[in-house]
Amino acid sequence: MNVRSRLPSPGSVRPDTFWRSPLRGPWLTSVFGAVLLVGIPVLFLTGLVSYAAYNPDLSAVNDKTPDKGLLGFYLFSWPTDPYWLYRVTQGVHVTLGIVLVPVLLAKLWSVVPKLFTLPPVRSVGHALDRLSLLLLVGGGLFEFVTGVLNIQLDYLFPGSFYPLHFYGAWVFFGAVVAHVVIRLPRTVRALRSRDFRAELRTPVARTRPEPADDSGLVAPDPAPPTMSRRGALGLVGLGSVVLFVVTAGQSIGGSLRGTALLAPHGRQPGSGPNGFPVNKTAALAHIRERDVGPDWRLVVRGGGRRVSLTLAQVRELPQHRSSLPIACVEGWSTENQHWEGVRLVDLAGLVGLGDDPPGVFVESAQLHGSFRAVALRDNQVRDTRSLLALRVNGAALSADHGSPARIIVPGAPGVMNTKWVRQLSFGETTWPV
C-alpha cells in the first residue's frame, strides 16, 4: 500500500472523526481555566516583582530589557525589608509555575478540537477569538517552556532569557486578559451547569458526555468513556502535587531540600561552612588566580577619592555579622547563612561618604558574562546588614562562594550579591571612567 494513502486527509481531523473523548466539554475546560485564572495572575505579578528586584531603572548594567518603554511603568526602589522578600516571591513564582504545568496541558487537551475547526475564520468576532486563542496557547507554552529551561539552567533558546521571558509574559498575559473578557460569561455559565461535588462522586460507568452546544468542545460522536471526570481531575491534581513535592524543597529548604529532585540546586553541594548552593562556580566564571590571589586589591572610589586595600587591610577594618539567605531567579534559595565582613556604609566612609552614602557600582574579577557588575541603591548601601563579606559560617569564603570577598545585601536577588569583588565605586551607576 502506498504510504501516502494511509495518511489522514486534512478534512479527517475533525471533532466528529478524530477528537471523540466523552470528557471534553465547556464544564471541564472551565474548571481547568478557573484554576489557571487564579494561578496565572499570581505568576505574572511575582514575575514583575522579580524584575523590579534587579533595579533595572537604576542602571543600564542591571537592565536586561532596555527597550521596555512603558512596560516598566511600575518599577520601584527595591526594599531591603523584609530580608526574605525575594526568597518568598521568587519561590512562589517558580514553584507555582511548575505546579501549573499539568493544569496547562490539561486545558490545552480540553480545547484542542477548537484549534482544528474549519473554516478557521467565520466572522470578525470569531477572528478576534481565534487570535486571542493563538496568542494564549503560543504565549503560554513559550513562557512555561522557557521558565522550566531556565530553572534547569538549560538555555536551549536563542537570545537572553531575561528579555524573552519578560516580553513573552506581557504578550501571554495580554492574551489571557483578552480571552477572559471574551470567554468569562460562557465560563461562568459552564461552571454553574454541573455540580462539582457531584462530578467527584461520578464513576466511569455513570460518566456521560456534556450536552451538545456551539462551543465546539463536545464530540458529536463521543467514544465510550474509559475515565471519569473525577479521574481526569484527580490525574491532573496528582501530577501537580508530585511536581510540588519534587520542586518546592529548593526554595523552602530544611529537610525538604532533599526532595527537590527536579531542581539543579536541590542536591547537597558539599559539607562544611561553605556547603550551600552556588549558581556559578569560579571555574565557570573563568576566575583567574592572579585576580583573587595574594595580589588581590579592593579599590574603593567615590567623592573624588580612591583607596586601595590589601586583603589584610580589609580584615583590619571593623567586622560585622549578618544572617541572610541567598535566593536566585531559578527559584532556589538557601537558609540564612552567617556572614562576616565590612559594612558597605563603612567602606563608603573610607572615601568620605559615610554620613549619607549614595548607591554603589560593584565590579567583579569575572571578566565576561551577565552581572559581573551591578549597581546597588543607596537604601541597600545604608542598610547595616549589607556587607562586603569575607567569611561565612565561621570560615573564609570558598572560591565558588566568591573568595576573597563578595557582596551580601538583604532582599536582593542572588546575582546582585556579586562575588569576587575587586572595586566599589560609590555614587556611580555604571562603569566609571
C-alpha positions as CSV (number, residue, x, y, z in Angstrom):
1,M,0.0,0.0,0.0
2,N,1.3,3.5,-0.8
3,V,2.3,5.3,2.3
4,R,0.6,8.5,1.3
5,S,-2.7,6.6,1.1
6,R,-2.5,5.7,4.8
7,L,-2.2,9.3,5.9
8,P,-5.3,11.1,7.1
9,S,-6.7,13.7,4.8
10,P,-6.8,17.3,6.1
11,G,-10.5,17.1,6.4
12,S,-10.4,14.0,8.6
13,V,-9.0,15.8,11.6
14,R,-12.5,17.0,12.8
15,P,-14.2,16.7,16.1
16,D,-16.7,14.1,14.8
17,T,-14.0,11.8,13.4
18,F,-10.9,12.3,15.5
19,W,-11.5,14.1,18.8
20,R,-14.0,11.8,20.4
21,S,-13.3,11.9,24.2
22,P,-16.6,12.0,26.1
23,L,-15.0,14.1,28.8
24,R,-14.4,17.2,26.7
25,G,-16.9,19.9,27.1
26,P,-17.3,23.5,28.4
27,W,-17.6,22.4,32.1
28,L,-14.3,20.5,32.3
29,T,-12.5,23.2,30.2
30,S,-13.9,25.8,32.5
31,V,-12.7,24.0,35.6
32,F,-9.1,23.9,34.3
33,G,-9.5,27.5,33.2
34,A,-10.6,28.6,36.6
35,V,-7.5,27.2,38.2
36,L,-5.3,29.0,35.7
37,L,-7.3,32.2,36.1
38,V,-6.2,32.2,39.8
39,G,-2.6,31.0,39.2
40,I,-1.6,33.0,36.1
41,P,-2.1,36.4,37.6
42,V,0.0,35.4,40.6
43,L,2.7,34.2,38.3
44,F,2.6,37.5,36.3
45,L,2.7,39.7,39.4
46,T,5.5,37.7,41.1
47,G,7.4,37.9,37.8
48,L,7.0,41.6,37.7
49,V,8.2,41.8,41.3
50,S,11.3,39.7,40.4
51,Y,12.1,42.1,37.5
52,A,11.8,45.1,39.9
53,A,14.2,43.5,42.3
54,Y,17.0,43.9,39.8
55,N,16.6,47.6,40.0
56,P,16.6,48.0,36.2
57,D,15.6,51.6,36.4
58,L,18.8,52.4,38.3
59,S,21.4,51.4,35.8
60,A,21.8,50.1,32.3
61,V,24.0,47.4,33.8
62,N,21.1,46.0,35.8
63,D,18.6,46.4,32.9
64,K,18.4,43.4,30.6
65,T,15.3,44.8,28.8
66,P,16.5,48.3,27.7
67,D,13.7,48.7,25.2
68,K,10.8,48.0,27.6
69,G,9.4,51.6,27.4
70,L,6.0,51.8,29.0
71,L,6.3,48.2,30.2
72,G,8.5,49.5,33.1
73,F,5.9,51.9,34.4
74,Y,5.5,50.1,37.7
75,L,9.2,49.9,38.7
76,F,10.0,50.9,42.2
77,S,13.0,51.1,44.5
78,W,13.6,47.5,45.8
79,P,13.5,47.4,49.6
80,T,15.8,45.6,52.0
81,D,13.0,44.7,54.4
82,P,11.7,42.1,54.9
83,Y,15.1,40.5,54.1
84,W,13.4,37.3,52.9
85,L,11.1,39.1,50.4
86,Y,12.8,37.9,47.2
87,R,13.2,34.4,48.5
88,V,9.4,34.1,49.0
89,T,8.2,35.9,45.9
90,Q,10.5,34.0,43.5
91,G,10.0,30.7,45.3
92,V,6.2,31.2,44.8
93,H,6.8,32.2,41.2
94,V,8.9,29.2,40.2
95,T,7.0,26.6,42.3
96,L,3.6,27.7,41.2
97,G,4.7,27.8,37.6
98,I,5.9,24.2,37.8
99,V,2.7,23.1,39.7
100,L,0.5,24.6,37.0
101,V,2.2,22.6,34.1
102,P,-0.3,19.7,34.3
103,V,-3.2,22.1,34.5
104,L,-2.0,24.0,31.4
105,L,-1.5,20.7,29.5
106,A,-4.9,19.5,30.5
107,K,-6.5,22.8,29.5
108,L,-4.8,22.6,26.1
109,W,-6.0,19.0,25.7
110,S,-9.6,20.0,26.5
111,V,-9.6,22.7,23.8
112,V,-7.5,21.0,21.1
113,P,-10.6,20.4,18.8
114,K,-11.0,24.2,18.5
115,L,-7.6,24.6,17.1
116,F,-8.6,22.5,14.1
117,T,-12.1,23.9,13.4
118,L,-12.9,24.7,9.8
119,P,-13.3,27.2,8.3
120,P,-10.6,28.9,10.5
121,V,-12.3,32.3,10.5
122,R,-16.1,32.8,10.2
123,S,-16.5,36.4,11.3
124,V,-14.7,39.4,12.8
125,G,-15.6,38.3,16.3
126,H,-14.5,34.8,15.6
127,A,-11.2,36.1,14.1
128,L,-10.5,38.0,17.3
129,D,-11.4,34.9,19.4
130,R,-9.0,32.8,17.3
131,L,-6.2,35.4,17.6
132,S,-6.6,35.5,21.3
133,L,-6.5,31.7,21.4
134,L,-3.4,31.6,19.3
135,L,-1.6,34.1,21.5
136,L,-2.9,32.4,24.6
137,V,-1.7,28.9,23.6
138,G,1.6,30.1,22.0
139,G,2.4,32.5,24.8
140,G,1.6,30.1,27.5
141,L,3.7,27.3,26.0
142,F,6.6,29.8,25.4
143,E,6.5,31.1,29.0
144,F,6.3,27.8,30.6
145,V,8.9,26.1,28.4
146,T,11.5,29.0,28.8
147,G,10.8,29.2,32.5
148,V,11.4,25.4,33.0
149,L,14.5,25.5,30.9
150,N,15.8,28.5,33.0
151,I,15.2,26.6,36.2
152,Q,17.2,23.7,34.9
153,L,19.9,26.1,33.5
154,D,19.4,24.7,30.0
155,Y,19.5,27.7,27.7
156,L,18.4,26.0,24.5
157,F,16.6,29.0,23.2
158,P,18.3,31.8,21.2
159,G,19.0,35.0,23.0
160,S,18.9,36.0,26.6
161,F,16.3,34.5,29.0
162,Y,15.5,37.9,30.6
163,P,14.1,39.8,27.6
164,L,12.5,36.7,26.1
165,H,10.6,35.8,29.3
166,F,9.8,39.4,30.1
167,Y,8.2,40.4,26.8
168,G,6.7,36.9,26.4
169,A,5.0,37.4,29.8
170,W,3.3,40.7,28.6
171,V,2.1,39.0,25.4
172,F,0.8,36.0,27.3
173,F,-0.9,38.0,30.0
174,G,-2.5,40.3,27.4
175,A,-3.9,37.3,25.6
176,V,-5.2,35.9,29.0
177,V,-7.0,39.2,29.7
178,A,-8.5,39.3,26.2
179,H,-9.5,35.7,26.4
180,V,-11.1,36.2,29.8
181,V,-13.1,39.2,28.6
182,I,-14.4,37.2,25.6
183,R,-15.0,33.9,27.5
184,L,-15.8,34.8,31.1
185,P,-19.7,34.8,30.7
186,R,-19.6,31.4,29.0
187,T,-17.2,30.1,31.6
188,V,-19.4,31.1,34.4
189,R,-22.4,29.5,32.8
190,A,-20.4,26.3,32.2
191,L,-19.2,26.1,35.8
192,R,-22.8,26.5,37.0
193,S,-24.1,23.9,34.7
194,R,-22.8,21.0,36.7
195,D,-22.3,20.3,40.4
196,F,-18.6,19.9,41.1
197,R,-19.0,17.7,44.1
198,A,-21.5,15.5,42.2
199,E,-18.9,15.1,39.4
200,L,-16.3,14.0,42.0
201,R,-18.8,11.2,43.0
202,T,-19.5,10.1,39.5
203,P,-17.7,6.8,38.4
204,V,-16.7,5.8,34.9
205,A,-19.9,3.7,34.5
206,R,-22.1,6.8,35.0
207,T,-20.0,9.3,33.1
208,R,-21.9,10.9,30.3
209,P,-20.9,13.5,27.6
210,E,-21.9,17.1,28.2
211,P,-24.9,18.3,26.2
212,A,-24.0,19.3,22.7
213,D,-23.7,23.1,22.2
214,D,-22.0,25.5,19.9
215,S,-18.7,25.6,21.8
216,G,-17.0,23.1,19.5
217,L,-15.7,21.1,22.5
218,V,-18.3,18.4,22.8
219,A,-17.7,15.5,20.4
220,P,-20.7,14.9,18.1
221,D,-19.9,11.2,18.2
222,P,-18.2,10.5,21.6
223,A,-16.4,7.3,22.3
224,P,-17.3,5.2,25.4
225,P,-15.7,6.6,28.5
226,T,-12.5,5.0,29.8
227,M,-12.1,7.5,32.6
228,S,-14.5,9.7,34.6
229,R,-14.2,13.4,35.0
230,R,-13.3,12.7,38.6
231,G,-10.4,10.6,37.3
232,A,-9.2,13.3,34.9
233,L,-9.3,15.9,37.6
234,G,-7.5,13.6,40.0
235,L,-4.8,12.7,37.5
236,V,-4.1,16.4,36.9
237,G,-4.2,17.2,40.6
238,L,-1.9,14.3,41.4
239,G,0.6,15.5,38.7
240,S,0.6,18.9,40.3
241,V,1.2,17.5,43.8
242,V,4.1,15.4,42.6
243,L,5.7,18.3,40.9
244,F,5.2,20.4,44.0
245,V,6.9,17.7,46.1
246,V,9.9,17.4,43.8
247,T,10.3,21.2,43.3
248,A,9.3,23.2,46.3
249,G,12.1,22.0,48.6
250,Q,14.7,24.1,46.7
251,S,13.1,27.3,48.0
252,I,11.5,26.0,51.2
253,G,14.8,24.4,52.4
254,G,15.4,22.4,55.5
255,S,14.7,18.7,55.4
256,L,12.6,19.3,52.2
257,R,15.6,20.3,50.2
258,G,16.5,16.7,49.5
259,T,13.1,16.2,47.9
260,A,13.8,18.8,45.2
261,L,14.7,16.2,42.6
262,L,13.9,18.4,39.6
263,A,16.0,21.3,40.9
264,P,19.6,21.5,39.8
265,H,20.4,23.1,43.1
266,G,18.4,20.6,45.2
267,R,21.5,18.3,45.6
268,Q,23.8,18.7,48.5
269,P,26.7,20.9,47.3
270,G,29.1,19.6,49.9
271,S,29.6,19.9,53.6
272,G,31.2,22.3,55.9
273,P,30.7,26.1,56.3
274,N,30.6,26.7,52.6
275,G,28.3,23.7,51.9
276,F,25.4,25.5,50.4
277,P,24.4,26.0,46.7
278,V,26.1,28.3,44.2
279,N,24.7,29.3,40.8
280,K,28.1,29.8,39.1
281,T,31.4,28.3,40.2
282,A,34.8,30.0,40.0
283,A,35.7,27.7,37.1
284,L,32.5,28.5,35.1
285,A,33.1,32.2,35.7
286,H,36.7,31.8,34.5
287,I,38.2,33.5,37.6
288,R,41.9,33.8,37.3
289,E,44.1,33.1,40.3
290,R,46.1,36.3,39.8
291,D,42.9,38.3,40.2
292,V,41.9,36.8,43.5
293,G,45.2,35.5,44.9
294,P,47.8,37.2,47.1
295,D,48.0,40.2,44.8
296,W,44.2,41.0,45.1
297,R,43.3,44.5,45.9
298,L,40.0,46.1,46.8
299,V,39.6,49.5,45.2
300,V,37.1,51.9,46.8
301,R,36.2,55.0,44.9
302,G,33.8,57.9,45.5
303,G,33.7,61.7,46.1
304,G,36.8,62.2,44.1
305,R,38.8,59.9,46.3
306,R,40.3,56.5,45.7
307,V,41.6,53.9,48.3
308,S,43.3,50.6,47.5
309,L,43.3,47.9,50.2
310,T,45.0,44.6,50.6
311,L,43.1,41.6,52.0
312,A,44.9,42.0,55.3
313,Q,43.9,45.7,55.5
314,V,40.2,44.8,54.7
315,R,40.3,42.3,57.6
316,E,41.6,45.0,59.9
317,L,38.5,47.1,59.3
318,P,35.6,46.8,61.8
319,Q,33.9,43.4,61.1
320,H,30.2,42.8,61.4
321,R,27.8,39.9,61.1
322,S,24.6,39.4,59.1
323,S,22.3,36.3,58.9
324,L,20.9,36.4,55.3
325,P,19.9,33.8,52.7
326,I,20.9,33.6,49.0
327,A,17.8,33.5,46.7
328,C,18.1,33.2,42.9
329,V,15.8,33.7,39.9
330,E,15.8,30.0,39.2
331,G,13.7,29.6,42.4
332,W,16.3,28.0,44.7
333,S,17.4,29.6,47.9
334,T,19.4,28.8,51.0
335,E,18.6,29.0,54.6
336,N,20.1,32.0,56.5
337,Q,23.9,31.9,56.2
338,H,26.0,33.7,58.8
339,W,28.2,36.2,57.0
340,E,31.1,38.3,58.4
341,G,32.7,41.3,56.8
342,V,32.8,45.0,56.4
343,R,29.6,47.1,56.2
344,L,29.1,48.8,52.9
345,V,28.4,52.1,54.7
346,D,31.8,51.8,56.5
347,L,33.5,51.3,53.1
348,A,31.7,54.4,51.9
349,G,33.2,56.2,54.9
350,L,36.7,55.4,53.6
351,V,36.1,57.9,50.8
352,G,34.3,60.5,52.9
353,L,30.7,59.4,52.1
354,G,29.8,57.6,55.3
355,D,27.3,60.1,56.7
356,D,24.9,59.9,53.8
357,P,26.2,57.2,51.5
358,P,24.9,57.0,47.9
359,G,24.4,53.9,45.8
360,V,27.4,51.9,44.7
361,F,28.6,50.3,41.5
362,V,30.1,46.9,42.2
363,E,32.7,45.3,39.9
364,S,33.8,41.6,40.0
365,A,37.0,40.0,38.9
366,Q,34.8,38.0,36.5
367,L,35.8,39.3,33.0
368,H,32.8,38.1,31.0
369,G,29.1,37.2,31.5
370,S,26.0,38.8,32.8
371,F,26.0,40.6,36.2
372,R,29.8,40.7,36.5
373,A,28.9,44.3,37.6
374,V,25.8,45.6,39.3
375,A,24.5,48.9,40.7
376,L,23.0,48.9,44.2
377,R,20.7,51.6,45.5
378,D,21.5,53.9,48.4
379,N,19.0,52.2,50.7
380,Q,20.9,48.9,50.1
381,V,24.2,50.6,51.0
382,R,22.8,52.2,54.1
383,D,21.3,49.0,55.5
384,T,23.7,47.9,58.2
385,R,23.2,44.3,57.2
386,S,24.8,44.9,53.8
387,L,28.3,43.6,53.8
388,L,31.4,43.1,51.8
389,A,31.6,39.6,53.2
390,L,35.0,37.8,53.8
391,R,33.7,34.9,55.8
392,V,30.6,32.7,56.0
393,N,29.5,30.4,58.8
394,G,32.8,30.9,60.7
395,A,35.1,30.1,57.7
396,A,36.8,32.1,54.9
397,L,34.8,32.2,51.7
398,S,35.5,29.3,49.3
399,A,36.5,30.1,45.7
400,D,33.0,29.2,44.5
401,H,31.3,31.5,47.0
402,G,33.4,34.5,46.0
403,S,36.7,34.4,47.8
404,P,38.3,36.7,48.8
405,A,35.2,39.0,49.1
406,R,31.6,39.2,48.0
407,I,28.6,41.4,48.4
408,I,25.7,40.3,50.6
409,V,22.6,42.5,50.7
410,P,19.2,41.7,52.4
411,G,16.4,41.0,50.0
412,A,18.4,41.2,46.8
413,P,18.4,38.5,44.1
414,G,21.4,36.2,44.2
415,V,23.1,37.7,41.1
416,M,23.1,41.1,42.8
417,N,25.2,39.7,45.6
418,T,28.4,40.0,43.4
419,K,31.2,37.5,44.0
420,W,35.0,38.0,43.6
421,V,34.6,41.8,44.2
422,R,37.5,44.0,43.1
423,Q,36.1,47.5,43.0
424,L,33.4,49.6,44.7
425,S,32.5,53.0,43.2
426,F,30.2,54.9,45.4
427,G,27.9,57.4,43.7
428,E,28.3,55.6,40.3
429,T,25.6,53.7,38.5
430,T,27.7,52.5,35.5
431,W,31.3,51.7,34.6
432,P,33.4,54.6,36.0
433,V,35.8,56.4,33.6
